[in-house]
Amino acid sequence: MYYYIIERNGGEEHDWGIYRPGVLSEDFMVTKAYYKTLMHRQETLSKAVSRKMVVHNTLITTNGVVRNEYSGVFTNVITLDDLFMKSRK
């Protein structure tokens, strides 16, 4: 997972990221414990940045995410298929 902040100030753009590497051979499943961890990180980050900024959880994964009651914590889920999608004719 990659925690990424983009700050736009006037014409300038600043970005910061925190990367949590991991390779999975199957779909990612969000457990209740991991959901709580992500919510805590999001809350902590939200308090540390400007109130004009919004914090989104985005999962970049090889396969996808298992849909369950906790998978909604991600605003976006990006898979390899999304990154390398061939143009359709």
VEXDRENTOR-879244 format. One record per atom (N, C-alpha, C): residue number from 0; residue in three letters; x, y, z. Coordinates in pm, whole numbers. Example, Ala and Ser with C-alpha at 12.3 -4.5 7.8 and 13.67 -1.06 7.14 Angstrom:
! VEXDRENTOR-879244
<minu->0, keza->ALA, x->1319, y->-569, z->780>
<minu->0, keza->ALA, x->1230, y->-450, z->780>
<minu->0, keza->ALA, x->1320, y->-330, z->780>
<minu->1, keza->SER, x->1285, y->-225, z->708>
<minu->1, keza->SER, x->1367, y->-106, z->714>
<minu->1, keza->SER, x->1290, y->3, z->787>
END
This chain:
! VEXDRENTOR-879244
<minu->0, keza->MET, x->82, y->-117, z->0>
<minu->0, keza->MET, x->0, y->0, z->0>
<minu->0, keza->MET, x->87, y->123, z->0>
<minu->1, keza->TYR, x->36, y->228, z->-57>
<minu->1, keza->TYR, x->111, y->351, z->-71>
<minu->1, keza->TYR, x->25, y->463, z->-16>
<minu->2, keza->TYR, x->74, y->529, z->85>
<minu->2, keza->TYR, x->4, y->643, z->141>
<minu->2, keza->TYR, x->60, y->766, z->72>
<minu->3, keza->TYR, x->-22, y->843, z->8>
<minu->3, keza->TYR, x->23, y->949, z->-79>
<minu->3, keza->TYR, x->-54, y->1077, z->-49>
<minu->4, keza->ILE, x->18, y->1187, z->-38>
<minu->4, keza->ILE, x->-44, y->1317, z->-14>
<minu->4, keza->ILE, x->-6, y->1408, z->-130>
<minu->5, keza->ILE, x->-104, y->1474, z->-188>
<minu->5, keza->ILE, x->-78, y->1575, z->-290>
<minu->5, keza->ILE, x->-133, y->1707, z->-236>
<minu->6, keza->GLU, x->-48, y->1806, z->-228>
<minu->6, keza->GLU, x->-89, y->1938, z->-180>
<minu->6, keza->GLU, x->-76, y->2035, z->-296>
<minu->7, keza->ARG, x->-184, y->2101, z->-330>
<minu->7, keza->ARG, x->-180, y->2201, z->-436>
<minu->7, keza->ARG, x->-193, y->2339, z->-372>
<minu->8, keza->ASN, x->-94, y->2422, z->-397>
<minu->8, keza->ASN, x->-92, y->2555, z->-341>
<minu->8, keza->ASN, x->-63, y->2652, z->-455>
<minu->9, keza->GLY, x->-163, y->2725, z->-498>
<minu->9, keza->GLY, x->-145, y->2811, z->-614>
<minu->9, keza->GLY, x->-115, y->2725, z->-735>
<minu->10, keza->GLY, x->-5, y->2753, z->-804>
<minu->10, keza->GLY, x->33, y->2674, z->-919>
<minu->10, keza->GLY, x->130, y->2563, z->-884>
<minu->11, keza->GLU, x->172, y->2558, z->-756>
<minu->11, keza->GLU, x->270, y->2458, z->-716>
<minu->11, keza->GLU, x->202, y->2333, z->-660>
<minu->12, keza->GLU, x->264, y->2221, z->-683>
<minu->12, keza->GLU, x->211, y->2095, z->-632>
<minu->12, keza->GLU, x->321, y->2023, z->-555>
<minu->13, keza->HIS, x->290, y->1984, z->-433>
<minu->13, keza->HIS, x->384, y->1910, z->-349>
<minu->13, keza->HIS, x->321, y->1776, z->-316>
<minu->14, keza->ASP, x->400, y->1673, z->-317>
<minu->14, keza->ASP, x->345, y->1542, z->-282>
<minu->14, keza->ASP, x->441, y->1467, z->-192>
<minu->15, keza->TRP, x->381, y->1386, z->-107>
<minu->15, keza->TRP, x->455, y->1302, z->-13>
<minu->15, keza->TRP, x->393, y->1164, z->-17>
<minu->16, keza->GLY, x->471, y->1062, z->6>
<minu->16, keza->GLY, x->417, y->927, z->6>
<minu->16, keza->GLY, x->485, y->839, z->108>
<minu->17, keza->ILE, x->409, y->746, z->160>
<minu->17, keza->ILE, x->460, y->643, z->250>
<minu->17, keza->ILE, x->422, y->511, z->188>
<minu->18, keza->TYR, x->518, y->428, z->161>
<minu->18, keza->TYR, x->494, y->303, z->89>
<minu->18, keza->TYR, x->504, y->185, z->184>
<minu->19, keza->ARG, x->406, y->100, z->180>
<minu->19, keza->ARG, x->410, y->-24, z->258>
<minu->19, keza->ARG, x->412, y->-138, z->158>
<minu->20, keza->PRO, x->532, y->-194, z->129>
<minu->20, keza->PRO, x->541, y->-296, z->25>
<minu->20, keza->PRO, x->482, y->-429, z->68>
<minu->21, keza->GLY, x->437, y->-502, z->-28>
<minu->21, keza->GLY, x->386, y->-636, z->-3>
<minu->21, keza->GLY, x->341, y->-697, z->-134>
<minu->22, keza->VAL, x->365, y->-823, z->-152>
<minu->22, keza->VAL, x->324, y->-893, z->-273>
<minu->22, keza->VAL, x->233, y->-1007, z->-232>
<minu->23, keza->LEU, x->116, y->-1011, z->-292>
<minu->23, keza->LEU, x->19, y->-1116, z->-261>
<minu->23, keza->LEU, x->-10, y->-1195, z->-387>
<minu->24, keza->SER, x->-29, y->-1323, z->-371>
<minu->24, keza->SER, x->-61, y->-1406, z->-487>
<minu->24, keza->SER, x->-213, y->-1425, z->-502>
<minu->25, keza->GLU, x->-288, y->-1367, z->-411>
<minu->25, keza->GLU, x->-434, y->-1378, z->-418>
<minu->25, keza->GLU, x->-495, y->-1243, z->-384>
<minu->26, keza->ASP, x->-626, y->-1233, z->-395>
<minu->26, keza->ASP, x->-695, y->-1108, z->-363>
<minu->26, keza->ASP, x->-670, y->-1069, z->-219>
<minu->27, keza->PHE, x->-661, y->-939, z->-195>
<minu->27, keza->PHE, x->-634, y->-886, z->-62>
<minu->27, keza->PHE, x->-764, y->-885, z->18>
<minu->28, keza->MET, x->-759, y->-932, z->142>
<minu->28, keza->MET, x->-877, y->-931, z->228>
<minu->28, keza->MET, x->-852, y->-838, z->347>
<minu->29, keza->VAL, x->-943, y->-743, z->367>
<minu->29, keza->VAL, x->-932, y->-651, z->478>
<minu->29, keza->VAL, x->-1000, y->-715, z->599>
<minu->30, keza->THR, x->-923, y->-736, z->704>
<minu->30, keza->THR, x->-979, y->-791, z->828>
<minu->30, keza->THR, x->-1026, y->-675, z->917>
<minu->31, keza->LYS, x->-1099, y->-707, z->1020>
<minu->31, keza->LYS, x->-1145, y->-605, z->1114>
<minu->31, keza->LYS, x->-1026, y->-534, z->1178>
<minu->32, keza->ALA, x->-923, y->-609, z->1214>
<minu->32, keza->ALA, x->-804, y->-549, z->1277>
<minu->32, keza->ALA, x->-733, y->-454, z->1180>
<minu->33, keza->TYR, x->-720, y->-495, z->1054>
<minu->33, keza->TYR, x->-653, y->-409, z->956>
<minu->33, keza->TYR, x->-737, y->-287, z->924>
<minu->34, keza->TYR, x->-869, y->-302, z->922>
<minu->34, keza->TYR, x->-961, y->-190, z->902>
<minu->34, keza->TYR, x->-938, y->-86, z->1011>
<minu->35, keza->LYS, x->-929, y->-131, z->1135>
<minu->35, keza->LYS, x->-906, y->-39, z->1247>
<minu->35, keza->LYS, x->-771, y->31, z->1234>
<minu->36, keza->THR, x->-669, y->-43, z->1190>
<minu->36, keza->THR, x->-537, y->16, z->1169>
<minu->36, keza->THR, x->-543, y->125, z->1063>
<minu->37, keza->LEU, x->-609, y->97, z->951>
<minu->37, keza->LEU, x->-620, y->196, z->844>
<minu->37, keza->LEU, x->-698, y->319, z->889>
<minu->38, keza->MET, x->-805, y->300, z->964>
<minu->38, keza->MET, x->-884, y->412, z->1013>
<minu->38, keza->MET, x->-802, y->499, z->1109>
<minu->39, keza->HIS, x->-720, y->434, z->1192>
<minu->39, keza->HIS, x->-634, y->507, z->1284>
<minu->39, keza->HIS, x->-530, y->589, z->1207>
<minu->40, keza->ARG, x->-469, y->529, z->1106>
<minu->40, keza->ARG, x->-371, y->601, z->1025>
<minu->40, keza->ARG, x->-434, y->718, z->951>
<minu->41, keza->GLN, x->-554, y->696, z->898>
<minu->41, keza->GLN, x->-624, y->802, z->826>
<minu->41, keza->GLN, x->-657, y->917, z->920>
<minu->42, keza->GLU, x->-703, y->886, z->1039>
<minu->42, keza->GLU, x->-736, y->988, z->1138>
<minu->42, keza->GLU, x->-611, y->1066, z->1180>
<minu->43, keza->THR, x->-501, y->996, z->1204>
<minu->43, keza->THR, x->-376, y->1059, z->1243>
<minu->43, keza->THR, x->-325, y->1151, z->1133>
<minu->44, keza->LEU, x->-329, y->1103, z->1010>
<minu->44, keza->LEU, x->-283, y->1183, z->897>
<minu->44, keza->LEU, x->-373, y->1304, z->875>
<minu->45, keza->SER, x->-503, y->1287, z->890>
<minu->45, keza->SER, x->-597, y->1397, z->872>
<minu->45, keza->SER, x->-571, y->1509, z->973>
<minu->46, keza->LYS, x->-532, y->1472, z->1093>
<minu->46, keza->LYS, x->-502, y->1572, z->1196>
<minu->46, keza->LYS, x->-371, y->1645, z->1166>
<minu->47, keza->ALA, x->-281, y->1580, z->1093>
<minu->47, keza->ALA, x->-148, y->1637, z->1069>
<minu->47, keza->ALA, x->-143, y->1729, z->947>
<minu->48, keza->VAL, x->-241, y->1720, z->859>
<minu->48, keza->VAL, x->-240, y->1801, z->737>
<minu->48, keza->VAL, x->-344, y->1911, z->747>
<minu->49, keza->SER, x->-341, y->2001, z->653>
<minu->49, keza->SER, x->-434, y->2112, z->648>
<minu->49, keza->SER, x->-579, y->2062, z->643>
<minu->50, keza->ARG, x->-668, y->2139, z->701>
<minu->50, keza->ARG, x->-811, y->2102, z->698>
<minu->50, keza->ARG, x->-868, y->2109, z->557>
<minu->51, keza->LYS, x->-797, y->2173, z->467>
<minu->51, keza->LYS, x->-842, y->2181, z->328>
<minu->51, keza->LYS, x->-810, y->2053, z->251>
<minu->52, keza->MET, x->-731, y->1966, z->311>
<minu->52, keza->MET, x->-691, y->1841, z->246>
<minu->52, keza->MET, x->-785, y->1728, z->285>
<minu->53, keza->VAL, x->-800, y->1634, z->194>
<minu->53, keza->VAL, x->-881, y->1516, z->219>
<minu->53, keza->VAL, x->-789, y->1394, z->208>
<minu->54, keza->VAL, x->-804, y->1300, z->298>
<minu->54, keza->VAL, x->-723, y->1180, z->299>
<minu->54, keza->VAL, x->-806, y->1064, z->242>
<minu->55, keza->HIS, x->-751, y->997, z->141>
<minu->55, keza->HIS, x->-817, y->882, z->79>
<minu->55, keza->HIS, x->-727, y->760, z->92>
<minu->56, keza->ASN, x->-785, y->646, z->121>
<minu->56, keza->ASN, x->-711, y->519, z->121>
<minu->56, keza->ASN, x->-724, y->458, z->-18>
<minu->57, keza->THR, x->-610, y->432, z->-81>
<minu->57, keza->THR, x->-608, y->369, z->-213>
<minu->57, keza->THR, x->-524, y->243, z->-205>
<minu->58, keza->LEU, x->-578, y->132, z->-252>
<minu->58, keza->LEU, x->-507, y->5, z->-254>
<minu->58, keza->LEU, x->-459, y->-21, z->-396>
<minu->59, keza->ILE, x->-328, y->-39, z->-410>
<minu->59, keza->ILE, x->-270, y->-80, z->-538>
<minu->59, keza->ILE, x->-222, y->-224, z->-518>
<minu->60, keza->THR, x->-284, y->-315, z->-590>
<minu->60, keza->THR, x->-261, y->-457, z->-566>
<minu->60, keza->THR, x->-251, y->-534, z->-698>
<minu->61, keza->THR, x->-190, y->-650, z->-693>
<minu->61, keza->THR, x->-175, y->-729, z->-815>
<minu->61, keza->THR, x->-309, y->-785, z->-862>
<minu->62, keza->ASN, x->-393, y->-830, z->-771>
<minu->62, keza->ASN, x->-515, y->-900, z->-812>
<minu->62, keza->ASN, x->-645, y->-827, z->-784>
<minu->63, keza->GLY, x->-661, y->-773, z->-668>
<minu->63, keza->GLY, x->-786, y->-707, z->-632>
<minu->63, keza->GLY, x->-811, y->-721, z->-483>
<minu->64, keza->VAL, x->-933, y->-691, z->-445>
<minu->64, keza->VAL, x->-970, y->-696, z->-304>
<minu->64, keza->VAL, x->-1094, y->-783, z->-289>
<minu->65, keza->VAL, x->-1098, y->-860, z->-183>
<minu->65, keza->VAL, x->-1216, y->-940, z->-151>
<minu->65, keza->VAL, x->-1320, y->-845, z->-91>
<minu->66, keza->ARG, x->-1436, y->-838, z->-151>
<minu->66, keza->ARG, x->-1541, y->-748, z->-101>
<minu->66, keza->ARG, x->-1599, y->-807, z->27>
<minu->67, keza->ASN, x->-1593, y->-727, z->133>
<minu->67, keza->ASN, x->-1655, y->-765, z->259>
<minu->67, keza->ASN, x->-1694, y->-638, z->333>
<minu->68, keza->GLU, x->-1734, y->-649, z->457>
<minu->68, keza->GLU, x->-1782, y->-533, z->531>
<minu->68, keza->GLU, x->-1674, y->-430, z->558>
<minu->69, keza->TYR, x->-1547, y->-465, z->543>
<minu->69, keza->TYR, x->-1436, y->-374, z->571>
<minu->69, keza->TYR, x->-1366, y->-322, z->446>
<minu->70, keza->SER, x->-1393, y->-378, z->330>
<minu->70, keza->SER, x->-1322, y->-339, z->207>
<minu->70, keza->SER, x->-1359, y->-198, z->161>
<minu->71, keza->GLY, x->-1467, y->-143, z->212>
<minu->71, keza->GLY, x->-1508, y->-7, z->178>
<minu->71, keza->GLY, x->-1414, y->100, z->233>
<minu->72, keza->VAL, x->-1316, y->60, z->313>
<minu->72, keza->VAL, x->-1219, y->155, z->367>
<minu->72, keza->VAL, x->-1136, y->217, z->255>
<minu->73, keza->PHE, x->-1128, y->149, z->139>
<minu->73, keza->PHE, x->-1052, y->200, z->28>
<minu->73, keza->PHE, x->-1141, y->281, z->-65>
<minu->74, keza->THR, x->-1100, y->405, z->-91>
<minu->74, keza->THR, x->-1171, y->489, z->-185>
<minu->74, keza->THR, x->-1150, y->438, z->-327>
<minu->75, keza->ASN, x->-1029, y->390, z->-352>
<minu->75, keza->ASN, x->-993, y->337, z->-484>
<minu->75, keza->ASN, x->-918, y->205, z->-468>
<minu->76, keza->VAL, x->-942, y->113, z->-560>
<minu->76, keza->VAL, x->-865, y->-11, z->-568>
<minu->76, keza->VAL, x->-812, y->-19, z->-711>
<minu->77, keza->ILE, x->-681, y->-22, z->-723>
<minu->77, keza->ILE, x->-615, y->-26, z->-854>
<minu->77, keza->ILE, x->-542, y->-159, z->-866>
<minu->78, keza->THR, x->-569, y->-232, z->-974>
<minu->78, keza->THR, x->-505, y->-362, z->-997>
<minu->78, keza->THR, x->-408, y->-351, z->-1114>
<minu->79, keza->LEU, x->-330, y->-457, z->-1135>
<minu->79, keza->LEU, x->-239, y->-459, z->-1250>
<minu->79, keza->LEU, x->-316, y->-446, z->-1380>
<minu->80, keza->ASP, x->-434, y->-506, z->-1387>
<minu->80, keza->ASP, x->-516, y->-494, z->-1507>
<minu->80, keza->ASP, x->-550, y->-349, z->-1535>
<minu->81, keza->ASP, x->-579, y->-273, z->-1429>
<minu->81, keza->ASP, x->-609, y->-130, z->-1446>
<minu->81, keza->ASP, x->-486, y->-55, z->-1498>
<minu->82, keza->LEU, x->-370, y->-89, z->-1446>
<minu->82, keza->LEU, x->-248, y->-19, z->-1485>
<minu->82, keza->LEU, x->-203, y->-52, z->-1626>
<minu->83, keza->PHE, x->-224, y->-177, z->-1667>
<minu->83, keza->PHE, x->-172, y->-222, z->-1796>
<minu->83, keza->PHE, x->-282, y->-259, z->-1894>
<minu->84, keza->MET, x->-399, y->-198, z->-1880>
<minu->84, keza->MET, x->-511, y->-228, z->-1968>
<minu->84, keza->MET, x->-476, y->-189, z->-2111>
<minu->85, keza->LYS, x->-497, y->-283, z->-2199>
<minu->85, keza->LYS, x->-472, y->-256, z->-2341>
<minu->85, keza->LYS, x->-590, y->-179, z->-2397>
<minu->86, keza->SER, x->-560, y->-88, z->-2486>
<minu->86, keza->SER, x->-668, y->-9, z->-2546>
<minu->86, keza->SER, x->-758, y->-100, z->-2627>
<minu->87, keza->ARG, x->-886, y->-71, z->-2618>
<minu->87, keza->ARG, x->-985, y->-152, z->-2691>
<minu->87, keza->ARG, x->-1018, y->-84, z->-2822>
<minu->88, keza->LYS, x->-1036, y->-164, z->-2924>
<minu->88, keza->LYS, x->-1071, y->-109, z->-3056>
<minu->88, keza->LYS, x->-1215, y->-130, z->-3085>
END
